[in-house]
Each structure stands twice: as C-alpha cells, then as structure tokens.
Amino acid sequence: MAETIPEILTFEEMQHRYIGEWVLIAEHESDENMQVVRGEVLVHSVNRDEIYNRLKDFQGRSLAIEYIGTPPANWAVML
C-alpha cells in the first residue's frame, strides 16, 4: 500500500531511499531540463496505480511522478 511521508529530499536522496518504487513529488526545484532536483516526497509505492490514485489528494500542486531505478526491459519509456 502507498505510504504517505511528506519530506523534502534531493533527487539523489530519493534514488537511494526508494529504488524500485514510484514516487509522487511536489516539486520545489527543477533544472533547465525540467528534471526534479529536490522536492517533497508525498507518496511512494512499488505499485504505480497507487500513486495515480492519490493524485486527486494533491490537486493544485505542481507534481512530478518518477520511477526510481532501472525500468524492466519489457517497459516502454517516454522521455
């Protein structure tokens, strides 16, 4: 089940904590390529659908959804 733990982390810190998980981030800072530099981790889960189901709880905020880790070979990735 998705766990709600509001915390501001750098993206590097997220990569160490949430490997293999989907992360819903309230963006606080992004770089010139629109990549998250740091933000508030709102929800994380191994189940992507749980993240999407929680989007309505954070309406009106600037959000990003990231998968932390290497996507499995059978996934299509959009950059």
Residue frames as a rotation matrix with the C-alpha (Angstrom) as fourth column:
MET 1
0.575 0.818 0.000 0.00
0.818 -0.575 0.000 0.00
0.000 0.000 -1.000 0.00
ALA 2
0.081 -0.516 0.853 1.17
0.386 -0.773 -0.504 3.54
0.919 0.370 0.136 -0.69
GLU 3
0.135 -0.156 -0.978 2.73
0.985 -0.083 0.149 5.24
-0.105 -0.984 0.142 2.27
THR 4
0.668 0.149 0.729 2.39
0.310 -0.946 -0.090 8.98
0.677 0.286 -0.678 2.90
ILE 5
0.336 -0.646 -0.685 5.54
0.855 -0.096 0.510 10.53
-0.395 -0.757 0.520 4.32
PRO 6
0.927 0.000 0.376 5.95
0.204 -0.841 -0.501 14.24
0.316 0.541 -0.779 3.48
GLU 7
0.441 -0.859 -0.260 9.66
0.396 -0.074 0.915 15.02
-0.805 -0.507 0.308 3.35
ILE 8
0.900 -0.219 -0.378 11.86
-0.431 -0.588 -0.685 17.26
-0.072 0.778 -0.624 1.20
LEU 9
0.371 -0.780 0.504 14.77
0.310 0.615 0.725 15.38
-0.876 -0.113 0.470 -0.36
THR 10
-0.247 -0.480 -0.842 17.19
-0.810 -0.375 0.451 15.87
-0.532 0.793 -0.297 -3.21
PHE 11
0.653 0.476 -0.589 16.55
-0.738 0.575 -0.353 13.60
0.170 0.665 0.727 -6.18
GLU 12
-0.249 -0.834 -0.493 19.80
-0.502 0.547 -0.670 11.81
0.828 0.081 -0.555 -5.34
GLU 13
-0.774 0.028 0.632 18.47
-0.604 0.264 -0.752 11.06
-0.189 -0.964 -0.188 -1.84
MET 14
0.319 0.947 0.033 15.24
-0.839 0.299 -0.456 9.75
-0.442 0.118 0.889 -3.37
GLN 15
0.384 -0.234 -0.893 17.28
-0.677 0.587 -0.445 7.44
0.628 0.775 0.067 -5.60
HIS 16
-0.711 -0.698 -0.085 18.93
-0.417 0.515 -0.749 5.91
0.567 -0.497 -0.657 -2.55
ARG 17
-0.705 0.463 0.537 15.74
-0.551 0.118 -0.826 5.51
-0.446 -0.878 0.172 -0.48
TYR 18
0.183 0.977 0.109 13.11
-0.527 0.191 -0.828 4.49
-0.830 0.094 0.550 -2.98
ILE 19
-0.706 -0.506 -0.495 14.86
-0.687 0.321 0.652 2.23
-0.171 0.800 -0.574 -5.51
GLY 20
-0.928 0.366 -0.071 12.32
0.300 0.846 0.442 0.14
0.222 0.388 -0.894 -7.41
GLU 21
-0.244 0.873 -0.423 9.44
0.791 -0.074 -0.608 2.40
-0.561 -0.482 -0.672 -6.36
TRP 22
-0.055 0.383 0.922 7.22
0.685 -0.657 0.314 5.07
0.726 0.649 -0.227 -7.87
VAL 23
-0.535 -0.187 -0.824 7.44
0.767 -0.516 -0.381 8.43
-0.353 -0.836 0.420 -6.12
LEU 24
0.439 0.674 0.594 4.95
0.757 -0.634 0.161 11.32
0.485 0.379 -0.788 -6.17
ILE 25
-0.452 -0.758 -0.470 6.87
0.877 -0.475 -0.077 14.54
-0.165 -0.447 0.879 -5.66
ALA 26
0.851 0.505 -0.143 5.70
0.484 -0.861 -0.159 18.08
-0.203 0.066 -0.977 -5.03
GLU 27
0.182 -0.854 0.488 8.35
0.860 -0.102 -0.500 19.96
0.476 0.510 0.716 -6.98
HIS 28
0.715 -0.090 -0.693 10.30
0.402 -0.758 0.513 22.59
-0.572 -0.646 -0.506 -5.17
GLU 29
0.156 -0.722 -0.674 13.17
-0.653 -0.587 0.478 22.84
-0.741 0.365 -0.564 -7.61
SER 30
0.705 -0.030 0.709 13.87
0.480 0.756 -0.444 21.53
-0.523 0.653 0.548 -11.12
ASP 31
-0.338 -0.921 -0.196 16.75
0.331 -0.311 0.891 22.10
-0.881 0.236 0.410 -13.51
GLU 32
-0.418 0.102 -0.903 16.78
-0.673 -0.702 0.232 23.65
-0.610 0.705 0.362 -17.00
ASN 33
-0.842 0.112 -0.528 15.71
-0.343 0.644 0.684 20.27
0.416 0.757 -0.504 -18.45
MET 34
0.080 0.946 0.316 12.68
-0.850 -0.101 0.516 20.12
0.520 -0.310 0.796 -16.10
GLN 35
-0.040 -0.181 -0.983 14.26
0.290 0.939 -0.184 17.28
0.956 -0.293 0.015 -14.10
VAL 36
0.910 0.406 0.086 13.48
0.014 -0.238 0.971 17.25
0.414 -0.882 -0.223 -10.40
VAL 37
-0.167 -0.963 0.214 16.43
-0.232 -0.172 -0.957 18.49
0.958 -0.209 -0.194 -8.34
ARG 38
-0.983 -0.011 -0.184 14.67
0.172 0.300 -0.938 18.32
0.065 -0.954 -0.293 -4.98
GLY 39
-0.342 0.922 0.181 11.13
-0.489 -0.339 0.804 18.14
0.802 0.187 0.567 -3.75
GLU 40
-0.381 0.346 0.857 8.68
-0.877 0.157 -0.453 16.96
-0.292 -0.925 0.244 -1.15
VAL 41
-0.888 0.102 -0.448 8.04
-0.079 0.926 0.368 13.23
0.452 0.363 -0.815 -1.30
LEU 42
-0.282 0.886 0.368 4.28
-0.948 -0.316 0.034 12.94
0.147 -0.339 0.929 -0.88
VAL 43
0.682 0.509 0.525 3.75
-0.535 0.837 -0.116 9.24
-0.498 -0.202 0.843 -1.57
HIS 44
-0.394 -0.742 -0.543 5.89
-0.917 0.359 0.176 6.28
0.064 0.567 -0.821 -2.62
SER 45
0.423 0.572 0.703 4.89
-0.521 0.788 -0.328 2.78
-0.741 -0.228 0.631 -3.64
VAL 46
-0.716 -0.593 0.368 6.03
-0.078 0.592 0.802 -0.17
-0.693 0.546 -0.470 -5.73
ASN 47
-0.208 0.761 0.614 2.57
0.892 0.406 -0.200 -0.04
-0.401 0.506 -0.763 -7.33
ARG 48
-0.946 -0.212 0.245 2.23
0.311 -0.807 0.502 2.74
0.091 0.551 0.829 -9.93
ASP 49
-0.217 0.952 0.216 -1.57
0.441 -0.102 0.892 2.67
0.871 0.289 -0.397 -9.77
GLU 50
0.276 0.278 -0.920 -1.48
0.961 -0.105 0.257 3.60
-0.025 -0.955 -0.296 -6.09
ILE 51
-0.675 -0.573 -0.465 0.46
0.529 -0.815 0.236 6.74
-0.514 -0.087 0.854 -6.98
TYR 52
-0.863 0.385 0.328 -2.00
0.124 -0.468 0.875 7.72
0.490 0.796 0.356 -9.71
ASN 53
0.052 0.933 -0.357 -4.94
0.726 0.210 0.655 7.08
0.686 -0.293 -0.666 -7.37
ARG 54
0.064 -0.093 -0.994 -3.51
0.921 -0.377 0.095 9.60
-0.383 -0.922 0.062 -4.89
LEU 55
-0.719 -0.412 0.560 -3.15
0.640 -0.707 0.302 12.44
0.271 0.575 0.772 -7.41
LYS 56
0.113 0.869 0.481 -6.60
0.410 -0.482 0.774 13.81
0.905 0.110 -0.411 -6.54
ASP 57
0.592 0.079 -0.802 -5.44
0.806 -0.051 0.589 14.31
0.005 -0.996 -0.094 -2.94
PHE 58
-0.182 -0.793 -0.581 -2.89
0.641 -0.544 0.542 16.89
-0.746 -0.274 0.608 -4.09
GLN 59
0.323 0.400 0.858 -4.82
0.926 -0.320 -0.200 18.93
0.195 0.859 -0.474 -6.66
GLY 60
0.976 0.100 0.193 -3.47
0.095 -0.995 0.031 22.41
0.195 -0.012 -0.981 -7.29
ARG 61
0.496 -0.868 0.021 0.15
-0.254 -0.122 0.959 21.50
-0.831 -0.481 -0.282 -6.53
SER 62
0.412 -0.494 -0.766 2.97
-0.878 0.010 -0.479 21.21
0.244 0.869 -0.429 -9.04
LEU 63
0.556 -0.073 0.828 3.66
-0.427 0.829 0.360 17.47
-0.713 -0.554 0.430 -9.07
ALA 64
-0.095 -0.572 -0.814 6.07
-0.943 0.314 -0.110 15.03
0.319 0.757 -0.570 -10.65
ILE 65
0.828 0.244 0.505 5.89
-0.383 0.903 0.193 11.24
-0.409 -0.353 0.841 -10.78
GLU 66
0.044 -0.896 -0.443 9.18
-0.962 0.082 -0.262 9.39
0.271 0.437 -0.857 -11.06
TYR 67
0.972 0.034 -0.234 10.16
0.014 0.980 0.200 5.74
0.236 -0.198 0.951 -11.15
ILE 68
0.408 -0.862 0.301 13.35
-0.895 -0.311 0.320 5.29
-0.182 -0.400 -0.898 -9.15
GLY 69
0.030 -0.480 0.877 15.57
-0.136 0.867 0.479 2.65
-0.990 -0.134 -0.040 -10.66
THR 70
-0.853 -0.343 -0.393 16.18
-0.451 0.110 0.886 0.93
-0.261 0.933 -0.248 -13.96
PRO 71
0.163 0.980 -0.113 12.93
-0.918 0.108 -0.382 0.15
-0.362 0.166 0.917 -15.76
PRO 72
0.013 -0.085 0.996 12.40
0.041 0.996 0.084 -3.53
-0.999 0.040 0.017 -16.60
ALA 73
-0.869 -0.494 0.022 13.20
0.010 0.027 1.000 -4.46
-0.494 0.869 -0.019 -20.21
ASN 74
-0.537 0.721 0.438 9.53
0.840 0.404 0.363 -5.02
0.085 0.563 -0.822 -21.07
TRP 75
0.227 0.590 -0.775 8.56
0.597 -0.713 -0.368 -1.41
-0.769 -0.379 -0.514 -20.20
ALA 76
0.156 -0.145 0.977 8.21
0.832 -0.515 -0.209 1.36
0.533 0.845 0.040 -22.77
VAL 77
-0.081 -0.284 -0.955 9.83
0.803 -0.587 0.107 4.57
-0.591 -0.758 0.276 -21.56
MET 78
0.552 0.289 0.782 8.86
0.694 -0.679 -0.238 8.06
0.462 0.675 -0.576 -22.67
LEU 79
-0.323 -0.759 -0.565 11.44
0.919 -0.395 0.005 10.78
-0.227 -0.517 0.825 -22.12
